[in-house]
Amino acid sequence: MALKTRVTEMLGIEKPIIQAAMGWIARSHLSSAVSNAGGMGIIETSSGELDAVRDEILKMRQLTDKPFGVNVAQAFVRDPGIIQFVIDQGIRFVTTSAGDPMKYTGMLKAAGLTVFHVVPSLAGALRAVEAGVDGLIVEGGEGGGFKNAKDVSTMVLVPQVVEAVDVPVVAAGGIMDGRTMAAAFALGAEGVLMGTRILSSAESPVHENWKTAIVEADSTDTVFLNRSGPGPALRALRTDRTTRIEKEGTANIFGEFADTQAVYFGGDLEAGIALTGQVAGRIREVKPVAQIFDETMAEYEATVARLPRSA
């Protein structure tokens, strides 16, 4: 089942679903599953492992003939040549995030790439449009990962941005199925981004302990950390460690990620921070990406059909 919007037309995809660019996780095995299922798979660069990223891009071209993109998380860029690196890989679509869109948009656009910037606020959206982006990923505070300390919910932020810009908007934060996609479209979005739902998919490379924790979570089982800094705020799975950080704070939030590999792939959820969105409270089963997307599209159609009609 396909759905045509400006987002699907721009990106050449069948389903208006983009995968979140999760560090170390958003690599070829998972991202190719997203592309093959009709969405937009994204390869991460926030790990800083550009040699590995180059290999993952090569693997993507072996695993899928569908469109895919790369994310540049600006706050984590260690190599100033990353933009030329992305261009040299023949990538046609880039999402930029965690930084000023003025920094890289012009260079990417000059090379012929389509650019969507991730924004957590109306001010950020207006600046990204001024920078010349093709579209926006508008991320509410419900979503997992690094956040704006002054978080705004998806329900409020998406229509606020849609009313103020002409470029297509992709809604992020709290999206996991057809019902939430229909809600996002009602707010004016033309696509959705899924993070935690795809993080917990069968193809996701993270340890089963993390997936199980998501499946067993309630909607209150994430925490919003580091609102007062220093460093970025973030939303993560509630554990003993993150509950302590929530109550006591931390002098260095990045230091809490020292054992990321142990968390992500070793399954020790107390070794660091497992970035997770509130929508974990609605996920009850680990499923293949293709099944998630097919069910999302079918539920979207059913949800729209059930909406009351004017008399």
C-alpha positions in Angstrom: 0.0 0.0 0.0 1.5 3.4 -1.0 0.5 6.9 0.1 1.5 9.9 -2.0 2.6 13.1 -0.3 5.3 15.7 -1.0 7.6 13.7 1.2 7.2 10.5 -0.8 7.5 12.4 -4.0 10.7 14.1 -3.0 12.3 11.0 -1.6 11.0 8.5 -4.1 9.6 6.2 -1.4 6.3 4.3 -1.2 5.4 4.9 2.4 5.9 8.2 4.2 7.9 6.8 7.0 11.5 7.8 7.8 13.7 5.9 10.2 15.4 7.7 13.0 19.2 8.0 12.7 20.3 6.1 15.9 24.0 6.1 16.6 25.6 2.7 16.0 22.2 1.2 15.5 21.1 2.8 12.2 23.3 0.8 10.0 22.9 -1.4 6.9 21.0 -4.4 8.4 18.3 -2.3 9.9 18.3 0.6 7.5 18.0 -1.7 4.4 15.0 -3.4 6.0 13.3 0.0 6.3 14.1 0.9 2.7 13.0 -2.5 1.4 9.7 -2.1 3.3 9.0 1.1 1.4 10.3 3.7 3.9 13.4 5.8 4.0 16.3 4.0 5.7 18.9 6.3 7.2 22.6 5.5 8.0 24.0 7.2 11.1 27.2 9.2 11.4 26.9 10.3 15.0 29.1 7.4 16.1 32.0 9.2 14.4 33.2 6.0 12.8 33.3 7.2 9.2 35.3 4.3 7.9 32.6 2.0 9.2 29.9 4.3 7.8 31.5 4.1 4.4 31.4 0.3 4.6 27.7 0.5 5.8 26.8 2.6 2.7 28.5 0.0 0.5 26.5 -2.8 2.2 23.3 -0.8 1.8 23.8 -0.8 -2.0 24.1 -4.6 -1.8 21.1 -5.0 0.4 18.6 -2.7 -1.3 18.0 -1.0 -4.6 15.5 1.4 -2.9 16.3 5.0 -1.8 18.2 5.6 1.5 19.9 8.5 3.2 22.5 9.6 5.7 22.1 11.7 8.9 24.6 14.3 10.0 24.2 15.0 13.7 26.2 18.2 13.9 26.9 18.2 17.6 28.8 14.9 17.2 30.8 15.8 14.1 34.5 15.2 14.7 35.6 15.4 11.2 35.0 18.8 9.4 35.1 17.0 6.1 32.0 15.0 6.9 29.9 16.8 4.4 32.3 16.2 1.5 32.5 12.6 2.8 28.7 12.2 2.4 28.7 13.9 -1.0 31.5 11.6 -2.2 29.5 8.5 -1.2 26.9 9.5 -3.8 24.1 10.1 -1.2 21.1 11.9 -2.5 19.2 12.5 0.8 20.5 13.9 4.1 18.9 14.7 7.4 20.8 17.2 9.5 20.2 17.6 13.2 21.7 18.8 16.5 23.1 22.0 15.2 22.6 25.2 13.1 21.1 24.4 9.7 23.1 27.4 8.2 26.3 25.4 8.7 25.9 22.7 6.1 22.7 23.1 4.1 24.2 25.4 1.5 27.0 23.0 0.7 24.7 20.0 0.6 22.2 21.8 -1.7 25.0 23.0 -4.0 25.9 19.4 -4.5 22.3 18.5 -5.5 21.2 16.7 -2.3 17.8 16.9 -0.7 18.0 18.1 2.9 15.6 17.8 5.8 16.6 19.4 9.1 15.4 18.1 12.5 13.9 20.9 14.6 12.5 20.9 18.2 10.9 24.4 18.0 9.2 26.9 15.8 12.3 29.2 15.9 14.5 26.3 14.8 12.0 25.5 11.9 12.1 29.1 10.7 15.9 29.2 10.7 16.1 25.9 8.8 13.7 27.3 6.1 15.8 30.4 5.9 18.9 28.1 5.4 17.2 26.6 2.4 16.2 23.1 3.5 13.7 21.1 1.4 11.8 19.8 4.4 11.6 19.6 8.2 11.5 16.8 10.7 9.6 18.3 13.6 10.4 16.4 16.8 8.2 16.6 19.9 9.5 16.1 23.4 7.9 12.6 23.6 10.7 11.1 21.4 13.7 9.4 22.6 17.3 10.7 22.2 18.8 14.2 22.6 16.2 16.9 23.1 15.6 20.6 23.4 15.6 21.3 27.2 12.4 23.4 26.5 10.5 20.5 25.1 7.2 20.9 23.3 4.8 18.0 22.6 4.3 16.8 19.0 0.6 17.6 19.2 1.4 21.3 19.8 4.6 21.7 17.8 3.7 20.1 14.5 0.7 22.3 13.7 2.5 25.4 14.9 5.3 24.7 12.4 3.0 23.7 9.6 1.1 26.9 9.9 4.3 28.9 9.6 6.2 27.2 6.7 5.6 26.1 3.2 8.0 23.1 3.1 6.8 19.6 3.9 6.8 18.5 7.5 7.6 15.1 8.9 6.3 14.5 12.4 8.5 12.8 15.0 7.9 11.9 18.6 5.2 9.4 19.7 4.7 7.9 16.3 4.5 4.1 16.0 1.5 3.0 14.0 -1.3 4.0 11.7 -3.4 5.7 14.3 -0.5 8.0 15.3 0.4 8.6 11.6 -3.2 9.6 10.9 -3.0 12.0 13.9 0.2 13.5 12.5 -1.3 13.9 9.1 -4.4 15.6 10.6 -2.0 18.1 12.2 -0.6 18.9 8.8 2.4 16.5 8.5 3.1 14.7 5.2 5.3 12.0 6.7 6.4 10.5 10.0 9.6 9.5 11.6 9.8 6.4 13.8 12.6 5.8 16.3 11.6 3.6 19.3 9.2 1.5 17.2 12.0 0.6 14.7 14.6 0.3 17.6 12.5 -2.5 18.9 12.0 -4.3 15.6 13.2 -7.8 14.8 16.0 -6.4 12.5 17.3 -3.9 15.1 20.8 -4.9 16.2 20.3 -3.9 19.8 20.3 -6.5 22.6 17.1 -8.4 23.4 17.2 -6.9 26.9 16.5 -3.5 25.5 13.8 -4.7 23.3 12.2 -6.6 26.1 12.4 -3.5 28.4 10.5 -1.5 25.7 7.8 -4.2 25.2 7.3 -4.3 29.0 7.4 -0.5 29.5 4.6 1.7 30.5 4.3 5.2 29.0 5.8 6.6 32.3 8.9 4.4 32.0 11.1 7.0 30.3 12.8 9.9 32.0 13.7 13.4 30.7 17.3 14.1 31.8 19.6 17.0 32.1 17.1 19.8 31.5 19.3 22.3 33.1 22.6 21.1 31.5 25.5 21.3 31.1 25.1 19.6 27.7 22.0 18.5 25.9 18.8 17.2 27.5 17.6 13.8 26.5 14.8 11.2 27.0 15.8 7.7 28.0 14.5 4.4 29.4 13.9 4.5 33.1 16.5 2.4 35.0 18.1 2.7 38.4 20.9 4.7 36.8 18.7 7.1 34.9 16.4 7.5 37.9 19.4 8.5 39.9 20.5 11.0 37.2 17.0 12.4 37.1 17.0 13.1 40.8 20.6 14.1 41.4 21.8 15.4 38.0 25.2 14.8 36.5 28.2 16.9 35.9 28.8 15.4 32.5 25.9 13.8 30.6 28.2 12.6 27.9 30.2 10.7 30.5 27.2 8.6 31.1 27.5 7.2 27.6 31.0 5.8 28.2 29.7 2.2 28.0 27.3 2.6 25.2 28.3 -0.7 23.6 27.6 -2.6 26.8 24.1 -1.0 26.9 23.2 -1.3 23.2 24.7 -4.6 22.3 25.7 -6.2 25.6 22.3 -5.8 27.2 23.5 -4.2 30.4 20.9 -1.4 30.7 22.5 -0.1 33.9 25.9 0.5 32.2 24.8 3.7 30.6 21.8 5.3 29.0 19.3 3.6 26.7 17.7 6.4 24.6 14.0 5.6 24.3 10.8 7.5 23.6 7.5 7.6 25.6 5.8 5.5 22.8 7.5 2.5 24.4 4.4 2.3 26.5 2.4 1.3 23.5 4.7 -1.2 22.0 3.8 -4.7 23.0 5.6 -7.0 20.5 8.8 -7.2 18.5 7.9 -7.4 14.8 9.8 -7.3 11.5 10.0 -3.8 10.0 8.0 -4.9 6.9 5.1 -6.1 9.2 5.3 -2.9 11.2 5.0 -0.8 8.1 2.3 -2.9 6.4 0.2 -2.7 9.6 0.8 1.0 9.9 -0.5 1.7 6.5 -3.5 -0.6 6.9 -4.4 1.0 10.3 -3.9 4.5 8.8 -6.5 3.7 6.1 -8.9 2.2 8.7 -8.4 5.1 11.1 -9.1 7.7 8.4 -12.2 5.8 7.2 -13.6 5.7 10.8 -13.4 9.5 11.3 -16.8 11.2 11.6 -18.2 12.9 8.5 -20.1 16.1 8.5 -23.9 15.7 8.3 
